[in-house]
Amino acid sequence: MSQCQATYYDGHTTLSRQVQLSTTNGWLTISGHAFEQRYPLIQLRLSPPLGTLQRTLYLPDGGRCDLADDQLCCHLEQCLSQRRFVCFIHRWESSLKRAGIALLLTIAVVWGFIAFGIPILAGQVTEMIPPTIEVRTGEETLNLLDHAMLRPSHIQAARQTHIRQLFSTILLDLGDNRPYQLLFRQSTPIGANALALPGGTIILTDAMVNLAKSDEELIAVMAHEIGHIKHRHALRMVIQNTSAGFLVAALTGDLLSTTSLSAALPTMLVESKYSRDMERQADEYAVHYLTQKHIALTHFAAILNRLTKYHAEGADKDRVDSWNQYLRTHPTTTERIQALSLTRRPTEITNPKK
């Protein structure tokens, strides 16, 4: 038998009364001045321990008792078969060391899900998105770029026509009926670069065209960007970034961050901060095409080297910083060039997995 003092509320009024609690033979007895109630222990529910807060015993008729006696609480836990699990949780939350370990484990699990789980899920979700949505996203991104960062190209019309013919030849070789389009734009902030927007739009900047020393180098660049589009990397990248943001918002309750992410979708596409795997996959795609067309891979290596040198030496400080940030999340030029020497299977290029 166990006894203690408690504060009783009947669940119908705000009035409280001091009562005596006692347990015996599977029953709880609540007694006070001209008052007594009995309940089977199996129908009671005890609130879990939380720091030094007083625990509450919930009664089946809606009433409750606020308990101040830890000994009775332990006895009730045993009677209600709660002790093992509840005490385990209480030990962890009552210990600063254990709480720290739990926090680190939570961070590790969240990081693991963001780093590995979300990319896998994003790949599955991307496959389910209709092409019309992808095309619309690319159109909206292009409109934003044209207003914010891109200007009409200064490349001569004859040169543009020639490069478009090269681009059409690549598409003809691939046998792809996707509505691709190749655009030329001048952009000081972007510098020498090529952008692959969702839906099939590829943008070559004037600086990129001028950086190339041969048609073969431009073919390598365009084949690389087609690889990004084929594998829907831009759309997948946006899904990954926004999914991570929504997860953080769900954990922190910061709904503003989700709104900010939604507004920043076109910017994510423009930055093209693809993962190392995505960049290697696009390189593989370009290499398969170049190998099939008997174009020396040294042309691809040459434009990669020249592009790296351009961003390291020939750009302003902000672009250098941006390029350094890019290299921290992408395979280095040396890694990419070394990969060009691996054995390829050129027949894979004609029927890539959709």
N, C-alpha and C positions, 0 to 999 in steps of 0.2 A: 504493500500500500504506500502511495506517495501523496503528499499534500503540499499546497502552497497557496499564497495569496495572489489574487488577480483582479483586474478591472473588467467588469462585465458590461456589455452593450447588447440590448435585446434585438437590435436590427430594425426596429420600428420607430424609435425615438432617439434623440441625441443624449438622453440621460444615461449616466453611468452609475454603477454601484460597486462597492468593494465586496468581493465574495471569496469563499474558500473552495478550492478545488481539491478533489481527492479521487484517486483511481483504485479500483478493486474489482477483481474477477471480470475484466474486460469492459467495465463501465466507468464513465466519468460522472462524478457527482458535483454539481455546482450548488453551494448553499450560502445563504446570506440571511439578513433580517426578514423573517417571514417569507422566505423564498427558497425554493429548491427545485433543481432540474437534473434529470439524468439522461445520458446519451451513451449509446454503444461506441466504444473507442474506434471501431471500424468505420464509423460514419464521420469521423472528425478529420480535419485537415490542418496541419501545422505549417506555418510559413517557414521558408528556409532561412537559415541564419544569414545575416548581413552585417558585418562589422559588430558594433556595439548596440545596434538598434534592438529595441524590445520586440520579441516575437509574438505572433498572434495565432490563437487557436480559433479556427473557423468552425462554427456549429451548423448542423444540417438544417436548422430552422431559420437561418439568416443571421443569427446572433454571433457574437465573437467575444473572446477573452484576451486581453493583453497581459502577457505573462512576464514576470520579472525573475523567475526562478529557473536557472539553467539546469538544475537537477531534474525538475519535472519535465523540462523540454527533452532532456536525454531519455528519460523514461518513456515519454510519449513517442519519441522517434523509434525506440525499440518496439513499442506496441504497434506502431503504424508501418513498420518495415521500411522506414525512411533512413535509418541511421547511417548505413554504410555509404550510400551515395551522397547524402546531404553533408555528412561529416567530411567526406573527401573534398567536396566543393568548398566547404567552409575553411578547411585547412589551407587550401590554395589561396583563397581570397584574403585570409587573415595574415598571410606571410608575405612580407615585402619581396623576399627573394623568390618565392614561388610565383608571385604576381608578375615579377620581372621576367621570369622564364616563360610564363604563359603569354606575355606580351610579345616576346621574341619569337615564340612559336607561331603566334597569330600573324606577325609580320612576315615570317618565312612562308607560311601557307599562302597568304595573299600575294606575296611576290612570286611564288611558284605558279600560282594560277594565272597571274598577269603575264609572266614570262613564257609559260608553256601551254596553259589551258586555253587562254583567250586566243592565241594564234591558231590553235587547232579548231576552236569553235568558229572563229572568224572565217577560216577556209570553208567550213561547211555552210555558214550563212551566206557567204559570197556566191556560192554555187546556186543558191535558191533565189537570188535577186534577178528579176527580169532584165534583159538587155535594154529595154526602153528606159528603165530607171537609171541605168548606168550612163546611157547616152545623155539623158536630161541633166545628170550631175555634171558631166563633162561640159555641157553647154553653159551651165551656170558658172562653172569655174572659169571658163574662157572669158565670159562677160566680165567677171570680176577682175581677171588679170588684165584685160584690155583697158579697163578704167584705172587700174591702180599701178601696174608695173610694166606693162608692155606698150610699145609704140610701133607705128608702121615701119616695116623693114626698109633698109636702104640698099639691100642686095639688088643688083641689076635684074631686070625682068628675064633676060635670057638665061642668067645663072639659075634663077628660081625655076624656070621651065625645065632646065636640064636636070636639076636635082629631083624635081617632081617625076620626071621620066624614070630616073633611077628608082625612086620610091614605088612607082607603078610596076616596074619590072620585078621588084621584090614581092609585091603583093600577088602578081601574076604567077610567080614561081611557087608561092605558098598556096595558091588556090583558095584564098580566103575571101568570102563575100561580105565580110564585115564592112560597114560604111566608114572606112578610114579616110582621114584627110590630113595633109601635111601643110602646115602654116609656117610662115616666116615672120619673126618679130624682132625688133631691136629693144634691148633692155640693159641699161647700165647696172641696176641693182642685181640682176641675175647673172650678167656676164656671159661667158661661154658655157652654154648648157643646152640640154634637150629635155623637154618635158613630155611625158606620156599621160594624157588626161583620160579619165574613164570614158569608154564608149568608142575610142578609136582615133582621137585627135592627137597628133604629135606636133610639137612646136620646136623649131630650130631657131636659136637666136643668131643674129648676125655675127656675133663674136665666135660662135661655134662653127659656122660655115667658113669664116675667114681663118679659123684655127686649123681646119683640115687642109692637108696638102695634096690629097688625091681623092678621086671618086670612091676608091675602095675604103678609105677611112670613113667617109660619110655613109657608105653602105653599112659598115660595121656599126656605126652609131645608130642608124635608123633600125637595123635589125635588132639591136639591143632594146630599143624603145618598143618595138613591136612585141618583143618578148614580154615586156612589162604588161602591155595591153592584153596579150593572149592569156596570160595567167591572172589577169584582173588584179594586179598588185596594188594599184592606186585605191581601188574600192576596198580591197581587203585591209589596206593600211588604215583607212579612215575608220572602218569597223573596229579594228583592233584598238586604235587610239580612243575612240569614243566609248568602247566597252570598258576599257580600263578606267576612264573618267567616271562612267556611271557606277562602277564598282566602288571607287573611292568615295563618290558622293553618297552611295548607299551606306557605307561604313561610317562616314563622318557626319551625314545629315546635311551636307552642304549642297543644296539644290542649285545654288547660283553657279557652281562649277559646271553642272550639266548644261545649263543655258549657254555659258561661255563656250563650251565645247561645240555645241550645235552651231553657234555663230562662226566658229573657226574652221569648219569643215573644208571650205575651199582653200584656206591657207595651208592646211595639212597637205592637201593634194599638190599645191604649188611647190612646197618645200621638198617633196619627193624623198623623204627620209626613209627609204626602204630598209628593211632588215638585211643582214648579211646574206641570209638564205635567198631572199627575193633578188638581191643584186646578182648573186651567183647564178640563180636560175635564169635571169635575163641574159647574163653572159653566155651561159650554156646554149641558149636559144640562138644567139648571134653566131656563136662558133659553129653550131650545126649548119646554119645557113651558109656561112662563109666556106666551110669545108665542102659542102655539097656543090657549091658554085666554083670550087677550086681557086678561091681567093686566099692568098697567104695570110695567116693569122698575125704576121708581123705588122700588118696595117692596123689591126685592132690594137695591138700593143703600142704602136707608135702614137695613135691618137689618145690613148689612155695616159701615156707618159707626158705628152704635150699638154693635156688638160690639167694634169696634176701640177706641172710646172707653171702653167698660166695662173692657176688659183693661188699658188704659193708665192709667186714673184710679181705677177703682172696685175694684181687686183688691189683694191683699197683694203684698209685694215678690217673693216666690218666684214667684207667678203672673205678675207683670210680666216677670220675667227669663225665664220659660218662654215667654211670648208674644213677647218680643223674639227669642228663639232661633227660634221658629216663623216669624216674619216674615223672618228671614234666609234661609230655605229655601223660602219661598212667595211668590207674587206679592203685591205690596202691595195695600191696599184701593183706592188710586187706580187702579192698573193694572186691577184687577178691575172697577171701576165704569166705567172708560173702555171696557173690552171689551164692556160691556153695550150700547153704542150701535152696535156693528157689525151689519151685515146678517145675519140668521139665516134658516135654512130650517126652519120649524116642522114640516114633514112628516117630518123625520128622527126625531122623538121616538117615533113609533109602532112603528118596527121597527129599533131599534138593533142594531148588530152584536154577536152573542153571543160 
